[in-house]
Amino acid sequence: MNIVLGVSGGIAAYKAVSLARLFVEAGHELHVVPTANALEFVGAVTWEAISGHPVTHEVNERADEVRHVRLGQQADAVVVAPATASAIARLAAGIADDLLGTTALATRAPLILAPAMHTEMWEHPATRRNVELLRERGATIVGPDSGRLTGADSGPGRMSDPERIFAETLRVIGAADATGGAAAADAAGADAADAGAGSGSADRAAVLAGRRVAVSAGGTREPIDPVRFIGNRSSGRQGAAIALAAAERGADVILVAANVEAAVLAEVRAHPAVRIVPVGTAVELRHEMEEASVGSDVIVMTAAVADFRPATVEELKIRKAELGGAAPVIELVENPDILAGLVAQRTAGQLVVGFAAETADDEDRLLELGREKQRRKGVDLLAVNPVGWTSGFESDRNSIRVLDHEGAVVLREEASKAELAASLIELFAQRLGR
Ligand SMILES: Cc1cc2nc3c(=O)[nH]c(=O)nc-3n(C[C@H](O)[C@H](O)[C@H](O)COP(=O)(O)O)c2cc1C
């Protein structure tokens, strides 16, 4: 395959050296196209030695070759890693004032971006908008991860590991081939917008075609009396996003929704491959998830289930005036452990995924709590997300670390719930393929 590796000017340029080596060692033809600023971080000599091709940022150099057109037309993928805020903005705007910008416009190959920048830059509305624009045009965005940044800071903005960018690139190329992607668009003489749409569908390739996925979402409500309940703040957004992403990638989906608002379910309800089963309590949710899990390839428990429920449910509303001034005492009994039950019933090849919303003072404690839960439940994957008064719940964004059965972090991402769902589906597809 012909890979164009664009490198823009951030500290993470040094990590792109490892990425370049991965492509070369896997037998791909690699052309490195750094920006002028990137050459301040890692010099042309390094890129030329690794790729075996001359390296320049100039569009006017060797003008007789019209390099940007040749590079663009021959590319099977254009990968930009690291993608600075500035490079992302230029790519979104279609600015073509250097070899990378011109090559990116002269290609119909899929575009894969690995952003790297400080958290504030990543979260700035200008960057968010540019990223969304590129994504809408079919670009695949890998990461960024959350972790240590330049200096003492840490947070979302760290470039994903070279291995992940490498794997994502191969996946995108494979998906584009499978769907006829860039090559078919080329042959049909489609315009650049169509080619972009081709790589967009690659992003949603049917990696779960023929699979069945059972997802639970929302939060259970355990009635105290006809008007009151013990509940939690889970909105069901993450589960709905996972169900939709799975359906968009070819799966047949059952979404067991515990007290999820209609607006949250509107988009997923419209998908023909999704069946929604509404439930109220933990016991109802267990029953429906046990049914849904039969024949499912993936079981995802995002629902927040009450650990305890009132031992008795009053037939009539508890009335303060009738309590004689005393506070009511509500005795609780333990609810069934639904996740552990699904793990116990797991059939061969079935992937069971849990979610753990945890409050923790720091990352180490968060992972410690996650690993403890992973061991206790025996799930294949556990997505741990920090929650608090202002984060995690009722928001369109989320931050997760996914632990595998050995407690290793196999995915770490902070993004919109839809973006996280897309990353999770890729992970599930990879695991099912093993
Ligand atoms: C030490 C250093 C590190 C930088 N790291 C980043 C970075 O990680 N991400 C980013 O968007 N910009 C970073 N910048 C700023 C970019 O280098 C600057 O925006 C530049 O114009 C980007 O040019 P380019 O996108 O053409 O490569 C850094 C600057 C310096 C001096």
The ligand as an ORCA input file, in Angstrom:
! r2SCAN-3c Opt
* xyz 0 1
  C       7.491     23.036     21.818
  C       6.226     23.194     21.056
  C       5.306     22.190     21.050
  C       4.111     22.316     20.357
  N       3.222     21.292     20.373
  C       2.054     21.435     19.715
  C       1.118     20.375     19.720
  O       1.332     19.314     20.303
  N      -0.047     20.562     19.073
  C      -0.326     21.727     18.404
  O      -1.422     21.841     17.851
  N       0.562     22.717     18.370
  C       1.745     22.608     19.000
  N       2.635     23.635     18.967
  C       2.320     24.806     18.192
  C       2.556     24.535     16.716
  O       3.906     24.199     16.493
  C       2.152     25.767     15.900
  O       0.750     25.957     15.987
  C       2.557     25.643     14.466
  O       2.141     26.786     13.758
  C       1.954     24.405     13.833
  O       2.394     24.332     12.509
  P       1.994     23.182     11.524
  O       0.609     22.796     11.838
  O       2.146     23.819     10.185
  O       2.977     22.099     11.699
  C       3.846     23.515     19.649
  C       4.794     24.521     19.636
  C       5.963     24.373     20.333
  C       6.963     25.488     20.306
*
